[in-house]
Amino acid sequence: MKRIAVISAVLDNPHHCQQAFNDTVSDFQGIVKGRMGIPFDEVPVAVISLTVVGELDAINSLTGKLGRIEGVTVKTAVAKTELP
């Protein structure tokens, strides 16, 4: 069953890790339904929120791959309701 989830990511020094982050998100474009990014000019940090809909295995795979990128910290919140 599919679930809706939000993946929150903090990119420290995004100039060094943003390309790897974007490439990984592109690999999962089938489950990504929305993306919002907020850059901070005063410090080298960016905050990105991804809304995803998919099987838990796919959501966890995306979260895990993003979390293995140096400079990226991720957390995921998954809805309890299952989609048909």
C-alpha positions in Angstrom: 0.0 0.0 0.0 1.1 3.5 -0.7 1.6 6.2 1.9 2.0 10.0 1.9 5.1 11.3 3.5 7.2 14.5 4.0 10.9 14.3 3.8 12.7 17.2 5.4 16.3 17.8 4.6 18.9 20.3 5.9 21.9 20.8 3.5 24.9 22.2 5.3 27.1 24.0 2.7 24.7 23.2 -0.2 27.2 24.3 -2.8 29.0 21.0 -2.1 26.1 18.6 -1.7 23.2 20.0 -3.7 24.1 18.4 -7.0 24.2 14.9 -5.4 20.9 15.7 -3.6 19.2 16.8 -6.8 20.4 13.8 -8.7 19.1 11.4 -6.0 15.7 13.1 -6.0 15.6 12.8 -9.8 16.1 9.1 -9.5 12.9 8.9 -7.5 10.8 11.4 -9.6 8.0 8.9 -9.8 7.1 9.3 -6.1 8.0 13.0 -5.6 4.8 15.1 -5.8 6.2 18.4 -4.5 9.3 20.2 -3.5 10.0 23.4 -1.6 13.4 24.8 -1.0 14.5 27.7 1.2 18.1 29.0 0.9 19.6 31.1 3.7 21.9 33.8 2.4 23.4 34.7 5.8 24.7 31.1 6.4 25.6 28.3 4.0 22.5 26.2 4.7 19.4 25.2 2.7 16.2 23.6 3.9 14.3 21.4 1.5 10.9 19.7 2.0 9.8 16.9 -0.3 6.2 15.6 -0.4 6.2 12.0 -1.6 3.6 9.3 -2.3 4.7 5.7 -2.7 5.4 2.4 -1.1 7.2 2.5 2.2 10.2 0.7 0.7 10.6 3.4 -1.9 10.2 6.2 0.6 12.7 4.6 2.9 15.1 4.0 0.1 15.0 7.7 -0.9 15.4 8.9 2.7 18.4 6.5 3.2 20.1 7.6 0.0 19.7 11.3 0.8 20.9 10.7 4.4 24.1 9.1 3.1 25.1 12.3 1.2 27.8 14.2 3.1 26.3 17.4 4.5 22.7 16.3 4.3 20.5 15.6 7.4 17.1 14.1 6.7 13.9 13.2 8.7 10.7 11.6 7.4 7.2 11.8 8.6 4.8 9.2 7.2 1.0 9.4 7.3 -0.7 6.5 9.1 -3.4 6.4 6.4 -2.8 4.0 3.5 -3.8 4.9 0.0 -5.3 2.3 -2.3 
